[in-house]
Amino acid sequence: MLEDRLLDQDFKGKRVLLLQGPVGPFFKRLAAWLEKSGATVYKINFNGGDLLFFASGTSYRGAMKDIPEFVLGFCKRHDIDTVMLFGDCRPVHEGIHALARERGMDLRVFEEGYLRPDYITCERYGVNGYSSIPQSSQFYVNLPAADSLPEPPPLKKTYWHMVTWAALYYAAAHLLRPMFPNYQHHRPLTALESFPWIRSFLRKGLYKFLERGKQDWLAKSMSKQYFLVPLQVHTDAQVSTHSKYASITGFISEVMQSFALHAPHSTLLVIKHHPMDRAYTDYRKVIQKNAIDFGVGSRVLYIHDQHLPTLLATARGVVVINSTVGFSAIQKGLPIKVCGNAFYDFDGLTFRGNLDDFWGASENVSVDMDLQSKLRTYLRSTSQIYGSFYLRNSII
């Protein structure tokens, strides 16, 4: 229940400020729920998309660099004690962590779920690399045995709901751009943004044809003989803020070179494109060049829309920057090497050596399944909300 996750607090009498939310009406519904709980809710809009889905909010039209000062003044004027936002690494939210701590305000950060696809995340003071989730195996060892919490029924697919909300959001942001001349989004914000969605749809069909049979081949003929590298979205703050990599291409090159020099010659490297990045990036040429340069042309496979759970079920090991796919792999008992900062990267769950050693050592790496079960239970009971930003949930 949302009441259990948002989060252990009575909001009666609270004064809540909502900053930028996910595309769509989620923050509008959240505001209604908070007001029903007795809170007074305010909203700041930074572009036309924000305004479309929360018309009663206050519009900020100043320079990006002045947002923290504006928010500080707003909080003082309205005696704000709680701030909520989606995506704590977005440009509009820079400086909000420090502001909340300095003023002693409660900061709640929403993000896509750590346990996907049927959960969303809501954490105090930060998510992902800013998360306060304990990263010590001893913490979880000392917890009681993990409860066998019943899994809720799977949610219906959200893709087309998300596409609809995104199309409306970006269209409004473009049309109302004159009202917000200084705004800078974390990805392109123009009327042309509809074309990548069309390209994504066309590419999905093309890849389905070109990659037919690949999944069955991997699951049957190459079972436990390939390492899986699931890529992240090229604009992901997890990469830009919580890793050493300047780009996804840098990560690809590092992994491919390490694989070429240190992985058993009988193994294959499978690089999987992120489905939400299908419209924007194509790493085929980069991968082909690296494969030639490193002498592994016949041992690298680049795929797109194959079924991830099936790939994880038959992979030998997984290499990620810090994607939540990593925790999905851990739950299946797979050896995993994390190359960035991730909340699940600690003793008992992930390989603690360097990447070069991972390939050969992976067969001897074991996941403490009791430990991962306790971590999953901890997440479900503290920061995960069953539901979706893009569907009308039973609660909001």
C-alpha positions, 0 to 999 in steps of 0.5 A: 500500500502507498500508505505503508511506503510513503513512508512511515509518516502521517502527512496530516498538517505537513506542507509538501512541495512537489518538484519535477515528476515523471511524465504523465499525471502521477504527481497530480494524483499523488498531490490529491492523495496527500491532500486527502491525508491532510497535507497542504501541497505546492508544485513548481513547474519548469516547462510546458510538460510539467504545466500540462499535467499540473496546471495549478503549480507555480511556473519557474521561468528563470535561469537554471543556475538560480533554481536552488535559490528560487526553491529555497525562497519558496520553501521559506515563504510557504514553510515547506517541511517536505520535498518530493521529486522524481530523479534526483540527478536531473538538472532541475534538481541539482542542489536540492539534496543539500538544501533539504539537509540544511533546512532539515526538510524531509526529502522523498525521491521517486525513481523507477523501481529497484524491483522491476517491472511491478514496483516504483521506488521512493526513498528518503534523501536519494536513490541509486548512488545517493541511496541510504540503503545499507551496503554491508552484508553484516547488516542483512545477516543480522536481520531476521530470516526473510519473510516469504512475502507473497508476490503481487500479481504482475501489472499490465504492460505500461509501454503504450501508456508511457509513450502516450504520456511522453508524447503529450509531455514533450509536445506541451514542452515544445509548444510552451517553450516561449514561457520557459526560455531558459529551461534545459531538459536532461534529453532533447526537448523538441517537436522532433522528439516524436520521430525517435519513437517512430524510429524505435517502433520500426527498429523493433520490427527490424531487430525482431527479424534480423535476430530471429533464432538468436535467443533459442541458440543462446539458451540451448546451444550456448547455455552457460557459455556466454557473458551478458552485458546489458547496456543502460540508456545513454542519458542515464544519470546512473552512468554520468553521475554514479560511474567513472564512464563518460559514455556507454561507448567507453564502458563497451570498449573497456569490457570488450578489451578485458574480455578479449585478453582474459576470458576463456576462449570458449566463451561468448560476449553478448551485449544487449541494447537497452530497449528504451534507448533503441531510438537514440543510439546504435553501437553496432559500428563501435562494437564491430571496430572493437571486435576487430581491434581486439581480435574477438570478431567471432566471439561477440554478439550484439542483440536488442529485444531478446527476452531478458529473463531467458538470457539471465537464466542461461548466462554464465555471468553478467557485467553491468555499470550499475543497472538494476538488471544487476540485482535481477541477475543476483536473484537468479544466483548469477555471478556479476561484476559491477563497474559503477556504484550500485546499492547491491554491490557488496560482499556475498552478492557481487564479485569483489575483484577487478574486471580482468579477473572476473571472466576466469573466476566466475565459475567459482563465484557464488551468490549468498541466496539467503543474503539476497533474499533478505535484501529483497525483503528489506527493499520491499518493506522500505522503499518499493511501492507496488505500482507504476508511474504510468498506470492508474494504480489502485491507490493513486 
